[in-house]
Amino acid sequence: MQIKKGQVWLVTGAASGIGRLMSLELAKRGALVALLDVNREGLLLVEKEIREANGTAHGFFADLSKVDSFLELKQEIHSRLGKISGLINNAGVVFGGEFEKTSLEKHQLTYLINTMGPVALTHVFMNDLLSGQDAHIVNIASASGFVALPYGSTYASSKWAMIGFSDSLRLEMLERGLKQVRVTTVCPSYIATGMFQGVKPPLMIPWLKPEVIVSKIFSGIESDLAFIKEPFLVKTIDLLKGLLPLGLYDSISKLLGVTTSMFHWKGRS
């Protein structure tokens, strides 16, 4: 899909990290950007940043754990910008630590923000996307959606669910002949945005620079890629899991540091 001037794109988690960078790039390309985030101050700063660069953006306070508010949110976006042509489900939370020592509330919040929120938001805006000639859904999942992640079990499983939802939706659009709606699933390893402060990335899997993954995402949108997996080693996970016995695969994961990477997670300070 080519991003065209005047198209409305909705970006969740737009106040910081790769959400901010994607919003800036969309505005640079002439899109009208609906910025969604729970961080009001950050929203105002990104909105101002885009407008100072002669772009168009409107910030909307949105708590993705409150799915009952999405219909009202849709009406507000329609009144300010019109129907959307692009949806980037980027917002997410992560909590690390030993499973039983992490509160149940944090486990529940992880599923609400990382899985249920994007599913509900996509559902609410689906008629917008279906009614246009050219539409795209970009779901930011994670490389952890392909692997077991000790000390981050609910984060990984929320991303497993996101991958299943995203790629199933992609195939459903094709099965129904709705080729105007494309779906791209993004599966990066650890991105250096602060969310994973304290994490020790596995061997041979360096920290991803936000600018690099954002560039890959826009190339994927333009090429209608089904998956974006970064860095290179992430592209091999499915093959390795399919070929290797489970015990050997587990041993390699431990040797590379996958199984302990989240042990010292701190998150944003």
C-alpha positions in Angstrom: 0.0 0.0 0.0 1.3 3.4 -0.9 0.6 6.0 1.8 -1.2 8.9 0.1 -1.6 12.5 1.1 -4.9 13.1 2.9 -5.3 9.5 4.2 -6.2 9.2 7.8 -4.0 6.9 9.8 -4.6 5.9 13.5 -1.5 5.1 15.6 -1.8 3.7 19.2 1.0 4.3 21.6 1.8 7.5 19.6 3.3 9.6 22.4 6.7 7.8 22.5 9.0 5.2 21.1 8.3 3.8 17.7 4.7 5.0 17.8 6.0 8.6 17.9 8.4 7.9 15.0 5.8 6.2 12.9 3.4 9.1 13.5 6.1 11.6 12.4 6.8 9.7 9.3 3.1 9.3 8.3 2.7 13.1 8.7 5.8 13.7 6.7 4.2 11.7 3.9 1.1 13.8 4.0 -1.2 11.5 6.0 -3.6 12.9 8.6 -2.6 11.2 11.9 -4.9 10.3 14.8 -2.5 10.0 17.7 -3.8 7.7 20.5 -2.1 7.3 23.9 -2.8 7.3 27.6 0.0 9.8 28.1 -1.7 13.2 27.6 1.5 15.3 28.0 3.3 13.1 25.4 0.4 13.4 23.0 0.5 17.1 23.1 4.2 17.2 22.4 4.0 14.8 19.4 1.0 16.7 18.1 3.0 20.0 18.4 6.0 18.4 16.8 4.0 17.3 13.7 2.2 20.7 13.3 5.5 22.6 13.6 6.7 20.4 10.6 3.6 21.5 8.7 1.9 18.1 9.2 -1.6 17.4 10.4 -2.2 15.4 13.6 -4.8 15.3 16.4 -4.1 13.7 19.8 -6.8 11.6 21.4 -6.5 10.3 25.0 -7.2 6.6 24.9 -6.8 3.8 27.5 -6.8 0.6 25.5 -7.9 -1.3 28.6 -11.2 0.5 28.4 -12.7 -1.1 25.3 -16.2 0.3 26.1 -14.9 3.8 25.2 -13.9 2.9 21.6 -17.2 3.7 19.9 -17.1 7.2 21.4 -13.5 7.5 20.3 -14.4 6.5 16.8 -17.0 9.2 16.6 -14.6 11.8 17.8 -12.0 10.8 15.2 -14.6 10.8 12.5 -15.7 14.3 13.5 -12.1 15.7 13.4 -10.4 13.7 10.6 -12.9 11.4 8.9 -12.8 7.7 8.3 -9.4 5.9 8.7 -7.5 4.2 5.9 -4.7 2.8 8.1 -4.5 1.4 11.6 -1.2 0.8 13.5 -1.8 -1.2 16.7 1.4 -0.3 18.4 0.7 0.4 22.1 1.8 -2.3 24.5 3.0 -2.9 28.0 5.5 -5.3 29.5 6.1 -6.6 33.0 9.0 -8.9 33.8 9.8 -11.0 36.8 9.0 -14.4 38.4 5.5 -15.3 37.4 3.9 -15.7 40.9 5.7 -12.6 42.2 4.2 -10.4 39.5 0.7 -9.3 40.5 -2.3 -10.8 38.8 -3.4 -7.2 38.0 -0.3 -6.7 35.9 -0.8 -10.0 34.1 -4.4 -9.0 33.3 -3.4 -5.6 32.1 -0.9 -7.1 29.8 -3.6 -9.1 28.0 -6.0 -6.1 28.0 -3.5 -3.7 26.4 -1.5 -6.0 24.2 -4.2 -8.3 22.9 -7.8 -7.4 23.7 -7.3 -3.6 23.0 -6.0 -4.1 19.5 -8.6 -6.7 18.7 -11.4 -4.4 19.9 -10.0 -1.3 18.2 -9.7 -3.2 14.9 -13.3 -4.4 15.2 -14.6 -0.9 15.9 -12.8 0.6 12.9 -13.2 -2.4 10.5 -16.0 -0.8 8.5 -13.9 2.2 7.8 -11.2 0.0 6.4 -13.6 -2.1 4.4 -15.3 0.8 2.9 -12.2 2.3 1.3 -10.3 1.3 -1.8 -6.9 0.9 -0.1 -6.4 0.1 3.6 -3.8 -1.4 5.8 -3.6 -2.8 9.3 -0.2 -3.0 11.0 0.0 -5.0 14.2 3.1 -4.7 16.3 3.7 -8.1 17.9 7.1 -9.4 19.0 9.7 -12.0 18.3 8.7 -13.3 21.7 5.5 -14.4 20.1 7.5 -17.2 18.5 9.4 -18.4 21.6 8.9 -19.2 25.2 10.0 -16.3 27.4 10.6 -17.2 31.1 10.2 -14.2 33.4 7.9 -12.7 30.8 5.3 -15.3 30.3 2.2 -13.2 29.9 4.0 -10.7 27.7 5.1 -13.4 25.3 1.7 -15.1 25.3 -0.1 -11.8 24.6 2.1 -11.5 21.6 1.5 -15.1 20.5 -2.2 -14.3 20.6 -1.5 -11.1 18.6 0.3 -13.0 15.9 -2.5 -15.5 15.6 -5.1 -12.8 15.4 -3.2 -10.7 12.9 -2.3 -13.4 10.5 -5.7 -15.1 10.7 -7.3 -11.7 9.9 -4.9 -11.4 6.9 -6.0 -14.7 5.5 -9.7 -14.0 6.2 -9.5 -10.9 4.1 -8.0 -12.9 1.2 -10.6 -15.7 1.6 -13.4 -13.2 1.5 -12.0 -11.5 -1.5 -11.4 -8.2 0.4 -8.0 -7.5 -1.1 -8.3 -3.8 -0.4 -7.4 -4.5 3.3 -3.9 -5.8 3.9 -2.5 -6.9 7.2 1.1 -6.8 8.3 2.4 -8.4 11.5 5.6 -6.9 12.9 7.8 -9.2 15.0 10.9 -7.4 16.3 13.3 -8.5 19.1 14.2 -6.1 21.8 13.9 -2.4 20.7 16.0 0.2 22.5 13.0 2.5 23.6 13.3 2.1 27.4 10.4 -0.5 27.7 13.0 -3.2 28.2 15.5 -1.5 30.4 17.5 -4.1 32.4 17.0 -6.8 29.8 20.1 -8.6 28.4 19.4 -9.5 24.8 20.3 -13.0 23.7 23.6 -13.7 21.9 23.7 -12.7 18.2 20.5 -10.6 18.7 21.5 -7.0 19.2 19.3 -4.2 20.4 17.2 -2.9 17.5 17.4 0.9 16.9 13.9 2.4 16.8 14.6 4.3 13.5 15.7 1.0 11.8 12.6 -1.0 12.7 10.3 2.0 11.7 12.0 2.1 8.3 11.5 -1.6 7.9 7.8 -1.2 8.8 7.2 1.4 6.2 9.0 -0.7 3.6 6.8 -3.6 4.6 3.6 -1.5 4.3 4.6 -0.4 0.8 5.5 -3.9 -0.2 2.3 -5.4 1.4 4.5 -7.8 3.5 2.6 -10.3 5.7 5.4 -10.4 8.2 8.3 -8.2 9.2 10.8 -10.2 11.4 13.9 -8.4 12.7 16.8 -9.0 13.2 17.8 -11.8 10.9 17.9 -14.6 13.5 14.2 -14.0 14.2 13.5 -15.2 10.7 15.0 -18.6 11.5 13.0 -19.4 14.6 10.1 -21.3 12.9 12.6 -23.4 11.0 14.7 -24.2 14.1 11.6 -25.1 16.2 10.4 -27.4 13.4 13.7 -29.2 12.9 15.1 -29.6 16.3 14.0 -31.9 19.1 12.4 -29.9 22.0 15.2 -30.7 24.5 17.9 -29.5 22.1 16.0 -26.4 21.1 15.6 -25.6 24.8 19.3 -26.1 25.4 20.2 -23.8 22.5 17.8 -21.1 23.9 19.4 -21.3 27.2 22.9 -21.2 25.7 22.0 -18.1 23.7 20.5 -16.4 26.8 16.9 -16.4 25.6 15.6 -18.0 28.7 17.2 -15.5 31.1 17.0 -12.3 29.0 14.0 -10.9 31.0 15.4 -11.9 34.4 16.7 -8.4 35.3 13.9 -6.5 33.5 13.3 -3.1 35.1 11.3 -1.2 32.4 11.2 2.6 32.1 12.4 4.4 35.2 
